[in-house]
């Protein structure tokens, strides 16, 4: 189960060289004795050709949105249009430096200012900061503004943040890091926030409610206005996790729903790369009463052009070096301007249509715990297959054999053997039908030849990892034997 295909990973052979350095023109200096290496570094010895073949082969083994369907629920793995990359590589964007005088980077500042305005309209907020470097960073930034708001009002007893049991894992984590106690509220039989349970939890110690709408179940909170009113009446703020904004763009907005603060994942909704851990962008938007606490410096327009203003004494301060991940912001700006209001509305409509089409077709073979109209994603359960001895993880591994990336599995935690599927708007009906056919075929395999699924994948360079060991004993450095 844990075997690896017989690929030779250790290619080093003594005296092979794949580089040549020019003669150094740097004067040789005397280094302190204690920093000198006693013996040469034990590095791989490999030729240039072998090195190129090695990395080319690894790149061909990688899976990405440009070579396959990536229905990773909640992550919105949509196609990143190449026009975004072209724009980000323009000399005036790619080759500027944050230490340049402001008069030299007016175009960059203008783009940031206009992107802030675009995001204000899309979210229904009154002001936006582009600084945060990722979604979770945006959450933390928003929660620090929650704290600053309550402290300004002398309301220091508000120590609790309420989070639904279907929330993203970053929500309770961000709240904890921001110094709050996390209070969970349950989901009702419809898969929505239990309003009465919320009403019982809020009080004088409530700092905020963190909510995703649509939720991780892909369901729209039909009582969202009442939910926001309950929290506001108790003196708390309502925070919007923007991970699922792809379902509602130009249809509604967090501002209309009653939210005070929102963060956005530009790598999800606005087609910028996920980046393999970075860089990302998680702008935060706020309503009027939260504006004094936004991070600084702020990009502003004056009679003389665009400037950066840090003269806001109530600000929570700077949350990112310089002004955010600028290249990501350029890509998002390009996407928004390319799509326009009508295009963004069609994005949401198509994403919702695709998700409902998949859910309708797949519920014939898999359990659909919340069988109702969904938004951009839905959650299946593999509990029927589990009765045959096949887990959701096995189904996910078998999908790899057919050339599809697996959906998010075992999340949200409130669904047994969960499979969270988000097709996005960029996939064709042909691709959706191919995915459906494979999922139905795997369901048949579970009944007829379950060992075929249990032992999957069969055609990948790496079969099955010992996931516990991989998490606890991960090695990311080169170690010569």
Secondary structure as GFF3:
##gff-version 3
##sequence-region A 1 481
A	DSSP	three_ten_helix	33	35	.	.	.	ID=ss1
A	DSSP	alpha_helix	48	61	.	.	.	ID=ss2
A	DSSP	alpha_helix	82	88	.	.	.	ID=ss3
A	DSSP	alpha_helix	91	94	.	.	.	ID=ss4
A	DSSP	three_ten_helix	102	104	.	.	.	ID=ss5
A	DSSP	alpha_helix	106	123	.	.	.	ID=ss6
A	DSSP	beta_strand	127	129	.	.	.	ID=ss7
A	DSSP	alpha_helix	135	152	.	.	.	ID=ss8
A	DSSP	beta_strand	160	164	.	.	.	ID=ss9
A	DSSP	alpha_helix	169	177	.	.	.	ID=ss10
A	DSSP	beta_strand	181	185	.	.	.	ID=ss11
A	DSSP	alpha_helix	195	201	.	.	.	ID=ss12
A	DSSP	beta_strand	206	211	.	.	.	ID=ss13
A	DSSP	alpha_helix	224	233	.	.	.	ID=ss14
A	DSSP	beta_strand	237	242	.	.	.	ID=ss15
A	DSSP	three_ten_helix	245	247	.	.	.	ID=ss16
A	DSSP	alpha_helix	254	257	.	.	.	ID=ss17
A	DSSP	beta_strand	261	264	.	.	.	ID=ss18
A	DSSP	alpha_helix	266	269	.	.	.	ID=ss19
A	DSSP	beta_strand	284	286	.	.	.	ID=ss20
A	DSSP	three_ten_helix	288	293	.	.	.	ID=ss21
A	DSSP	beta_strand	298	302	.	.	.	ID=ss22
A	DSSP	beta_strand	305	309	.	.	.	ID=ss23
A	DSSP	alpha_helix	326	362	.	.	.	ID=ss24
A	DSSP	beta_strand	378	381	.	.	.	ID=ss25
A	DSSP	alpha_helix	383	386	.	.	.	ID=ss26
A	DSSP	alpha_helix	392	401	.	.	.	ID=ss27
A	DSSP	beta_strand	408	409	.	.	.	ID=ss28
A	DSSP	beta_strand	418	421	.	.	.	ID=ss29
A	DSSP	alpha_helix	429	448	.	.	.	ID=ss30
A	DSSP	alpha_helix	450	454	.	.	.	ID=ss31
A	DSSP	alpha_helix	467	472	.	.	.	ID=ss32
###
